[in-house]
Amino acid sequence: MFSYPQGTQYREVCSKLIAIHPFLRDQSSSGYELLHESLKNKMKKERRGFVQEEEVLMKRAKFGRKGRVNEDKLESQQLRKVDRTVSTS
């Protein structure tokens, strides 16, 4: 269905964008570190809409961190507990 872009694909897109639009060049050694990071973040945000897709669920089960949801839930509960103790003090 779809696959995640590889690092070489990101770099290829960034270098072509810099070739077409030289004003996008930054001060890094490659000239496109900020553009590369922005593109990776953009793709990450775009993938969030596919969370319930079958392929995404399979890859998450294979490569994802185990227990991440529980860790996040526990952390948010601890923060709420701290907020309550601070507000009642």
C-alpha positions as CSV (number, residue, x, y, z in Angstrom):
1,M,0.0,0.0,0.0
2,F,2.6,2.6,1.1
3,S,6.0,2.6,2.6
4,Y,8.1,4.9,4.7
5,P,10.6,7.1,2.9
6,Q,14.2,6.0,3.3
7,G,17.0,8.5,4.4
8,T,18.4,8.5,0.9
9,Q,15.0,9.5,-0.5
10,Y,14.8,12.4,1.9
11,R,18.3,13.6,1.0
12,E,17.6,13.3,-2.7
13,V,14.5,15.4,-2.4
14,C,16.2,18.0,-0.3
15,S,19.2,18.3,-2.7
16,K,16.9,18.6,-5.7
17,L,14.9,21.3,-3.9
18,I,18.1,23.2,-3.1
19,A,19.2,22.9,-6.8
20,I,15.9,24.4,-8.0
21,H,15.5,26.9,-5.1
22,P,19.0,27.9,-3.9
23,F,17.5,30.4,-1.4
24,L,16.4,27.4,0.8
25,R,20.1,26.5,1.5
26,D,21.0,26.7,5.2
27,Q,24.4,27.1,6.9
28,S,25.0,23.4,7.5
29,S,27.6,21.4,5.7
30,S,25.1,19.7,3.4
31,G,23.1,22.9,2.9
32,Y,19.8,21.3,3.7
33,E,19.8,20.0,7.3
34,L,16.9,22.2,8.4
35,L,14.9,21.3,5.3
36,H,15.7,17.6,5.8
37,E,14.4,17.7,9.4
38,S,11.3,19.7,8.4
39,L,10.5,17.2,5.7
40,K,10.9,14.3,8.2
41,N,8.6,16.0,10.7
42,K,6.0,16.7,8.0
43,M,6.0,13.1,6.9
44,K,5.7,12.0,10.6
45,K,2.6,14.3,11.0
46,E,1.1,13.0,7.8
47,R,1.4,9.4,8.9
48,R,-0.6,10.1,12.1
49,G,-3.8,9.9,10.1
50,F,-3.0,6.3,9.2
51,V,-2.8,5.0,12.7
52,Q,-5.6,2.5,12.3
53,E,-4.5,1.2,8.9
54,E,-3.7,-2.5,8.9
55,E,-0.2,-2.1,7.5
56,V,0.7,0.6,10.1
57,L,-0.6,-1.7,12.9
58,M,1.5,-4.6,11.6
59,K,4.6,-2.4,11.5
60,R,4.0,-1.0,14.9
61,A,3.6,-4.5,16.3
62,K,6.8,-5.6,14.7
63,F,9.0,-2.5,15.2
64,G,7.3,-0.3,17.8
65,R,8.2,0.1,21.5
66,K,6.5,-2.3,23.7
67,G,4.3,-0.7,26.5
68,R,4.6,2.8,25.1
69,V,0.9,3.5,25.6
70,N,1.0,2.4,29.2
71,E,4.1,4.5,29.9
72,D,2.4,7.6,28.4
73,K,-0.8,6.9,30.4
74,L,1.2,6.4,33.6
75,E,3.1,9.6,33.0
76,S,0.0,11.7,32.4
77,Q,-1.6,10.2,35.6
78,Q,1.5,11.1,37.6
79,L,1.4,14.7,36.2
80,R,-2.3,15.0,37.2
81,K,-1.5,13.8,40.7
82,V,1.3,16.3,41.0
83,D,-1.0,19.1,39.7
84,R,-3.6,18.2,42.3
85,T,-1.1,18.2,45.2
86,V,0.2,21.6,44.0
87,S,-3.2,23.1,43.6
88,T,-4.4,21.9,47.1
89,S,-1.3,23.1,48.9
